[in-house]
Amino acid sequence: MTKTEWEQLLSGLVKAELKLRGLSYADLVQKLAAIGVDEKEVNIANKLARGSFTAVWFAQCLQAIGSQRLKLD
């Protein structure tokens, strides 16, 4: 896979996890704040649209929304 394809995959995973739980970007802002991560809704939208973000931010999002498993296929 290309870098762009990986970025789309990971962005899609975060979006899918949010949708699965019925959460919005605003909800993610609150959940990230609860674990000490200061983020704005517009920044979340931009990161997920671009697909470029750090592995740490990716893990923080998954932790904040309660995702316990990660399936890449």
Jmol script that loads the backbone (N, CA, C; Angstrom):
load data "model"
ATOM      1  N   MET A   1       0.838  -1.188   0.000  1.00  0.00           N
ATOM      2  CA  MET A   1       0.000   0.000   0.000  1.00  0.00           C
ATOM      3  C   MET A   1       0.878   1.246   0.000  1.00  0.00           C
ATOM      4  N   THR A   2       0.341   2.293  -0.568  1.00  0.00           N
ATOM      5  CA  THR A   2       1.057   3.567  -0.583  1.00  0.00           C
ATOM      6  C   THR A   2       0.820   4.304   0.730  1.00  0.00           C
ATOM      7  N   LYS A   3       1.607   5.353   0.955  1.00  0.00           N
ATOM      8  CA  LYS A   3       1.447   6.162   2.161  1.00  0.00           C
ATOM      9  C   LYS A   3       0.026   6.732   2.227  1.00  0.00           C
ATOM     10  N   THR A   4      -0.468   7.225   1.107  1.00  0.00           N
ATOM     11  CA  THR A   4      -1.820   7.793   1.058  1.00  0.00           C
ATOM     12  C   THR A   4      -2.871   6.745   1.407  1.00  0.00           C
ATOM     13  N   GLU A   5      -2.685   5.545   0.921  1.00  0.00           N
ATOM     14  CA  GLU A   5      -3.630   4.463   1.241  1.00  0.00           C
ATOM     15  C   GLU A   5      -3.605   4.136   2.730  1.00  0.00           C
ATOM     16  N   TRP A   6      -2.423   4.142   3.341  1.00  0.00           N
ATOM     17  CA  TRP A   6      -2.322   3.915   4.786  1.00  0.00           C
ATOM     18  C   TRP A   6      -3.015   5.035   5.554  1.00  0.00           C
ATOM     19  N   GLU A   7      -2.813   6.264   5.104  1.00  0.00           N
ATOM     20  CA  GLU A   7      -3.450   7.408   5.769  1.00  0.00           C
ATOM     21  C   GLU A   7      -4.968   7.289   5.683  1.00  0.00           C
ATOM     22  N   GLN A   8      -5.475   6.907   4.523  1.00  0.00           N
ATOM     23  CA  GLN A   8      -6.919   6.737   4.360  1.00  0.00           C
ATOM     24  C   GLN A   8      -7.448   5.604   5.224  1.00  0.00           C
ATOM     25  N   LEU A   9      -6.687   4.531   5.329  1.00  0.00           N
ATOM     26  CA  LEU A   9      -7.087   3.395   6.153  1.00  0.00           C
ATOM     27  C   LEU A   9      -7.215   3.807   7.622  1.00  0.00           C
ATOM     28  N   LEU A  10      -6.187   4.463   8.147  1.00  0.00           N
ATOM     29  CA  LEU A  10      -6.208   4.833   9.560  1.00  0.00           C
ATOM     30  C   LEU A  10      -7.261   5.890   9.858  1.00  0.00           C
ATOM     31  N   SER A  11      -7.411   6.849   8.966  1.00  0.00           N
ATOM     32  CA  SER A  11      -8.450   7.853   9.130  1.00  0.00           C
ATOM     33  C   SER A  11      -9.818   7.181   9.124  1.00  0.00           C
ATOM     34  N   GLY A  12     -10.006   6.262   8.210  1.00  0.00           N
ATOM     35  CA  GLY A  12     -11.265   5.527   8.125  1.00  0.00           C
ATOM     36  C   GLY A  12     -11.555   4.706   9.363  1.00  0.00           C
ATOM     37  N   LEU A  13     -10.501   4.170   9.973  1.00  0.00           N
ATOM     38  CA  LEU A  13     -10.687   3.390  11.198  1.00  0.00           C
ATOM     39  C   LEU A  13     -11.219   4.257  12.331  1.00  0.00           C
ATOM     40  N   VAL A  14     -10.650   5.451  12.486  1.00  0.00           N
ATOM     41  CA  VAL A  14     -11.130   6.355  13.539  1.00  0.00           C
ATOM     42  C   VAL A  14     -12.579   6.747  13.255  1.00  0.00           C
ATOM     43  N   LYS A  15     -12.867   7.107  12.015  1.00  0.00           N
ATOM     44  CA  LYS A  15     -14.231   7.495  11.645  1.00  0.00           C
ATOM     45  C   LYS A  15     -15.219   6.346  11.877  1.00  0.00           C
ATOM     46  N   ALA A  16     -14.817   5.134  11.524  1.00  0.00           N
ATOM     47  CA  ALA A  16     -15.688   3.973  11.700  1.00  0.00           C
ATOM     48  C   ALA A  16     -15.958   3.695  13.172  1.00  0.00           C
ATOM     49  N   GLU A  17     -14.922   3.824  13.988  1.00  0.00           N
ATOM     50  CA  GLU A  17     -15.092   3.611  15.429  1.00  0.00           C
ATOM     51  C   GLU A  17     -16.045   4.653  16.022  1.00  0.00           C
ATOM     52  N   LEU A  18     -15.931   5.889  15.556  1.00  0.00           N
ATOM     53  CA  LEU A  18     -16.849   6.935  16.031  1.00  0.00           C
ATOM     54  C   LEU A  18     -18.283   6.602  15.602  1.00  0.00           C
ATOM     55  N   LYS A  19     -18.456   6.241  14.348  1.00  0.00           N
ATOM     56  CA  LYS A  19     -19.789   5.940  13.829  1.00  0.00           C
ATOM     57  C   LYS A  19     -20.392   4.733  14.545  1.00  0.00           C
ATOM     58  N   LEU A  20     -19.581   3.717  14.770  1.00  0.00           N
ATOM     59  CA  LEU A  20     -20.034   2.514  15.449  1.00  0.00           C
ATOM     60  C   LEU A  20     -20.616   2.826  16.825  1.00  0.00           C
ATOM     61  N   ARG A  21     -20.040   3.832  17.471  1.00  0.00           N
ATOM     62  CA  ARG A  21     -20.467   4.200  18.826  1.00  0.00           C
ATOM     63  C   ARG A  21     -21.440   5.382  18.835  1.00  0.00           C
ATOM     64  N   GLY A  22     -21.795   5.873  17.651  1.00  0.00           N
ATOM     65  CA  GLY A  22     -22.720   6.997  17.566  1.00  0.00           C
ATOM     66  C   GLY A  22     -22.140   8.297  18.094  1.00  0.00           C
ATOM     67  N   LEU A  23     -20.825   8.468  17.911  1.00  0.00           N
ATOM     68  CA  LEU A  23     -20.134   9.645  18.435  1.00  0.00           C
ATOM     69  C   LEU A  23     -19.801  10.638  17.323  1.00  0.00           C
ATOM     70  N   SER A  24     -19.831  11.901  17.667  1.00  0.00           N
ATOM     71  CA  SER A  24     -19.462  12.970  16.738  1.00  0.00           C
ATOM     72  C   SER A  24     -18.038  13.437  17.050  1.00  0.00           C
ATOM     73  N   TYR A  25     -17.534  14.326  16.208  1.00  0.00           N
ATOM     74  CA  TYR A  25     -16.228  14.918  16.490  1.00  0.00           C
ATOM     75  C   TYR A  25     -16.281  15.722  17.790  1.00  0.00           C
ATOM     76  N   ALA A  26     -17.411  16.368  18.054  1.00  0.00           N
ATOM     77  CA  ALA A  26     -17.575  17.118  19.304  1.00  0.00           C
ATOM     78  C   ALA A  26     -17.490  16.171  20.507  1.00  0.00           C
ATOM     79  N   ASP A  27     -18.072  14.990  20.372  1.00  0.00           N
ATOM     80  CA  ASP A  27     -17.974  13.989  21.442  1.00  0.00           C
ATOM     81  C   ASP A  27     -16.524  13.563  21.638  1.00  0.00           C
ATOM     82  N   LEU A  28     -15.805  13.413  20.533  1.00  0.00           N
ATOM     83  CA  LEU A  28     -14.396  13.019  20.623  1.00  0.00           C
ATOM     84  C   LEU A  28     -13.580  14.090  21.330  1.00  0.00           C
ATOM     85  N   VAL A  29     -13.882  15.356  21.076  1.00  0.00           N
ATOM     86  CA  VAL A  29     -13.205  16.456  21.778  1.00  0.00           C
ATOM     87  C   VAL A  29     -13.358  16.270  23.281  1.00  0.00           C
ATOM     88  N   GLN A  30     -14.571  15.987  23.732  1.00  0.00           N
ATOM     89  CA  GLN A  30     -14.835  15.809  25.166  1.00  0.00           C
ATOM     90  C   GLN A  30     -14.134  14.577  25.716  1.00  0.00           C
ATOM     91  N   LYS A  31     -14.170  13.501  24.969  1.00  0.00           N
ATOM     92  CA  LYS A  31     -13.537  12.266  25.437  1.00  0.00           C
ATOM     93  C   LYS A  31     -12.011  12.397  25.484  1.00  0.00           C
ATOM     94  N   LEU A  32     -11.442  13.108  24.514  1.00  0.00           N
ATOM     95  CA  LEU A  32     -10.002  13.360  24.548  1.00  0.00           C
ATOM     96  C   LEU A  32      -9.647  14.242  25.738  1.00  0.00           C
ATOM     97  N   ALA A  33     -10.456  15.250  26.008  1.00  0.00           N
ATOM     98  CA  ALA A  33     -10.213  16.135  27.154  1.00  0.00           C
ATOM     99  C   ALA A  33     -10.217  15.340  28.457  1.00  0.00           C
ATOM    100  N   ALA A  34     -11.080  14.336  28.533  1.00  0.00           N
ATOM    101  CA  ALA A  34     -11.170  13.519  29.747  1.00  0.00           C
ATOM    102  C   ALA A  34      -9.886  12.730  30.016  1.00  0.00           C
ATOM    103  N   ILE A  35      -9.089  12.491  28.963  1.00  0.00           N
ATOM    104  CA  ILE A  35      -7.818  11.792  29.168  1.00  0.00           C
ATOM    105  C   ILE A  35      -6.633  12.760  29.066  1.00  0.00           C
ATOM    106  N   GLY A  36      -6.944  14.060  29.104  1.00  0.00           N
ATOM    107  CA  GLY A  36      -5.879  15.063  29.144  1.00  0.00           C
ATOM    108  C   GLY A  36      -5.361  15.547  27.807  1.00  0.00           C
ATOM    109  N   VAL A  37      -6.121  15.314  26.744  1.00  0.00           N
ATOM    110  CA  VAL A  37      -5.694  15.737  25.413  1.00  0.00           C
ATOM    111  C   VAL A  37      -6.563  16.914  24.983  1.00  0.00           C
ATOM    112  N   ASP A  38      -5.932  18.071  24.773  1.00  0.00           N
ATOM    113  CA  ASP A  38      -6.646  19.269  24.360  1.00  0.00           C
ATOM    114  C   ASP A  38      -6.714  19.316  22.843  1.00  0.00           C
ATOM    115  N   GLU A  39      -7.914  19.253  22.320  1.00  0.00           N
ATOM    116  CA  GLU A  39      -8.104  19.219  20.870  1.00  0.00           C
ATOM    117  C   GLU A  39      -9.365  20.000  20.522  1.00  0.00           C
ATOM    118  N   LYS A  40      -9.387  20.584  19.344  1.00  0.00           N
ATOM    119  CA  LYS A  40     -10.561  21.309  18.860  1.00  0.00           C
ATOM    120  C   LYS A  40     -11.242  20.474  17.782  1.00  0.00           C
ATOM    121  N   GLU A  41     -12.558  20.639  17.684  1.00  0.00           N
ATOM    122  CA  GLU A  41     -13.336  19.869  16.716  1.00  0.00           C
ATOM    123  C   GLU A  41     -12.832  20.094  15.290  1.00  0.00           C
ATOM    124  N   VAL A  42     -12.536  21.332  14.944  1.00  0.00           N
ATOM    125  CA  VAL A  42     -12.059  21.645  13.590  1.00  0.00           C
ATOM    126  C   VAL A  42     -10.722  20.950  13.312  1.00  0.00           C
ATOM    127  N   ASN A  43      -9.869  20.848  14.309  1.00  0.00           N
ATOM    128  CA  ASN A  43      -8.581  20.171  14.123  1.00  0.00           C
ATOM    129  C   ASN A  43      -8.772  18.671  13.893  1.00  0.00           C
ATOM    130  N   ILE A  44      -9.726  18.103  14.614  1.00  0.00           N
ATOM    131  CA  ILE A  44     -10.024  16.678  14.416  1.00  0.00           C
ATOM    132  C   ILE A  44     -10.517  16.451  12.996  1.00  0.00           C
ATOM    133  N   ALA A  45     -11.442  17.289  12.557  1.00  0.00           N
ATOM    134  CA  ALA A  45     -11.973  17.159  11.194  1.00  0.00           C
ATOM    135  C   ALA A  45     -10.856  17.277  10.164  1.00  0.00           C
ATOM    136  N   ASN A  46      -9.959  18.234  10.366  1.00  0.00           N
ATOM    137  CA  ASN A  46      -8.849  18.422   9.428  1.00  0.00           C
ATOM    138  C   ASN A  46      -7.906  17.228   9.422  1.00  0.00           C
ATOM    139  N   LYS A  47      -7.544  16.741  10.600  1.00  0.00           N
ATOM    140  CA  LYS A  47      -6.631  15.592  10.674  1.00  0.00           C
ATOM    141  C   LYS A  47      -7.225  14.373   9.986  1.00  0.00           C
ATOM    142  N   LEU A  48      -8.504  14.118  10.249  1.00  0.00           N
ATOM    143  CA  LEU A  48      -9.130  12.941   9.660  1.00  0.00           C
ATOM    144  C   LEU A  48      -9.352  13.114   8.159  1.00  0.00           C
ATOM    145  N   ALA A  49      -9.594  14.332   7.700  1.00  0.00           N
ATOM    146  CA  ALA A  49      -9.742  14.578   6.263  1.00  0.00           C
ATOM    147  C   ALA A  49      -8.411  14.386   5.545  1.00  0.00           C
ATOM    148  N   ARG A  50      -7.335  14.887   6.159  1.00  0.00           N
ATOM    149  CA  ARG A  50      -5.992  14.732   5.574  1.00  0.00           C
ATOM    150  C   ARG A  50      -5.497  13.304   5.684  1.00  0.00           C
ATOM    151  N   GLY A  51      -5.832  12.687   6.810  1.00  0.00           N
ATOM    152  CA  GLY A  51      -5.336  11.342   7.084  1.00  0.00           C
ATOM    153  C   GLY A  51      -3.944  11.343   7.668  1.00  0.00           C
ATOM    154  N   SER A  52      -3.417  12.523   7.970  1.00  0.00           N
ATOM    155  CA  SER A  52      -2.064  12.566   8.542  1.00  0.00           C
ATOM    156  C   SER A  52      -2.122  13.048   9.984  1.00  0.00           C
ATOM    157  N   PHE A  53      -1.689  12.153  10.856  1.00  0.00           N
ATOM    158  CA  PHE A  53      -1.633  12.431  12.287  1.00  0.00           C
ATOM    159  C   PHE A  53      -0.652  11.445  12.898  1.00  0.00           C
ATOM    160  N   THR A  54      -0.227  11.740  14.108  1.00  0.00           N
ATOM    161  CA  THR A  54       0.770  10.874  14.734  1.00  0.00           C
ATOM    162  C   THR A  54       0.138   9.576  15.237  1.00  0.00           C
ATOM    163  N   ALA A  55       0.979   8.597  15.425  1.00  0.00           N
ATOM    164  CA  ALA A  55       0.529   7.334  16.005  1.00  0.00           C
ATOM    165  C   ALA A  55       0.021   7.565  17.421  1.00  0.00           C
ATOM    166  N   VAL A  56       0.636   8.494  18.126  1.00  0.00           N
ATOM    167  CA  VAL A  56       0.200   8.807  19.487  1.00  0.00           C
ATOM    168  C   VAL A  56      -1.229   9.343  19.459  1.00  0.00           C
ATOM    169  N   TRP A  57      -1.515  10.281  18.554  1.00  0.00           N
ATOM    170  CA  TRP A  57      -2.859  10.845  18.459  1.00  0.00           C
ATOM    171  C   TRP A  57      -3.867   9.766  18.084  1.00  0.00           C
ATOM    172  N   PHE A  58      -3.503   8.890  17.183  1.00  0.00           N
ATOM    173  CA  PHE A  58      -4.356   7.777  16.778  1.00  0.00           C
ATOM    174  C   PHE A  58      -4.698   6.905  17.988  1.00  0.00           C
ATOM    175  N   ALA A  59      -3.672   6.556  18.769  1.00  0.00           N
ATOM    176  CA  ALA A  59      -3.879   5.731  19.957  1.00  0.00           C
ATOM    177  C   ALA A  59      -4.726   6.464  20.996  1.00  0.00           C
ATOM    178  N   GLN A  60      -4.495   7.761  21.158  1.00  0.00           N
ATOM    179  CA  GLN A  60      -5.293   8.548  22.099  1.00  0.00           C
ATOM    180  C   GLN A  60      -6.766   8.542  21.704  1.00  0.00           C
ATOM    181  N   CYS A  61      -7.044   8.689  20.430  1.00  0.00           N
ATOM    182  CA  CYS A  61      -8.434   8.666  19.954  1.00  0.00           C
ATOM    183  C   CYS A  61      -9.085   7.323  20.253  1.00  0.00           C
ATOM    184  N   LEU A  62      -8.383   6.247  19.917  1.00  0.00           N
ATOM    185  CA  LEU A  62      -8.940   4.919  20.159  1.00  0.00           C
ATOM    186  C   LEU A  62      -9.171   4.677  21.644  1.00  0.00           C
ATOM    187  N   GLN A  63      -8.242   5.106  22.472  1.00  0.00           N
ATOM    188  CA  GLN A  63      -8.389   4.966  23.920  1.00  0.00           C
ATOM    189  C   GLN A  63      -9.585   5.782  24.416  1.00  0.00           C
ATOM    190  N   ALA A  64      -9.679   7.019  23.948  1.00  0.00           N
ATOM    191  CA  ALA A  64     -10.733   7.924  24.410  1.00  0.00           C
ATOM    192  C   ALA A  64     -12.128   7.403  24.066  1.00  0.00           C
ATOM    193  N   ILE A  65     -12.274   6.798  22.897  1.00  0.00           N
ATOM    194  CA  ILE A  65     -13.597   6.322  22.507  1.00  0.00           C
ATOM    195  C   ILE A  65     -13.878   4.893  22.964  1.00  0.00           C
ATOM    196  N   GLY A  66     -12.898   4.275  23.595  1.00  0.00           N
ATOM    197  CA  GLY A  66     -13.112   2.956  24.184  1.00  0.00           C
ATOM    198  C   GLY A  66     -12.899   1.792  23.243  1.00  0.00           C
ATOM    199  N   SER A  67     -12.170   2.010  22.171  1.00  0.00           N
ATOM    200  CA  SER A  67     -11.874   0.921  21.255  1.00  0.00           C
ATOM    201  C   SER A  67     -10.817   0.017  21.881  1.00  0.00           C
ATOM    202  N   GLN A  68     -11.136  -1.257  21.999  1.00  0.00           N
ATOM    203  CA  GLN A  68     -10.211  -2.180  22.648  1.00  0.00           C
ATOM    204  C   GLN A  68      -9.480  -3.077  21.675  1.00  0.00           C
ATOM    205  N   ARG A  69      -9.931  -3.099  20.429  1.00  0.00           N
ATOM    206  CA  ARG A  69      -9.282  -3.941  19.418  1.00  0.00           C
ATOM    207  C   ARG A  69      -9.154  -3.153  18.137  1.00  0.00           C
ATOM    208  N   LEU A  70      -8.168  -3.499  17.377  1.00  0.00           N
ATOM    209  CA  LEU A  70      -7.930  -2.835  16.105  1.00  0.00           C
ATOM    210  C   LEU A  70      -7.824  -3.899  15.023  1.00  0.00           C
ATOM    211  N   LYS A  71      -8.714  -3.817  14.039  1.00  0.00           N
ATOM    212  CA  LYS A  71      -8.704  -4.765  12.937  1.00  0.00           C
ATOM    213  C   LYS A  71      -8.412  -3.992  11.660  1.00  0.00           C
ATOM    214  N   LEU A  72      -7.339  -4.332  10.989  1.00  0.00           N
ATOM    215  CA  LEU A  72      -6.901  -3.582   9.809  1.00  0.00           C
ATOM    216  C   LEU A  72      -7.500  -4.089   8.495  1.00  0.00           C
ATOM    217  N   ASP A  73      -8.265  -5.155   8.523  1.00  0.00           N
ATOM    218  CA  ASP A  73      -8.844  -5.623   7.255  1.00  0.00           C
ATOM    219  C   ASP A  73     -10.349  -5.611   7.290  1.00  0.00           C
TER     220      ASP A  73
END
end "model"
wireframe off; spacefill off
backbone 0.3
color backbone group
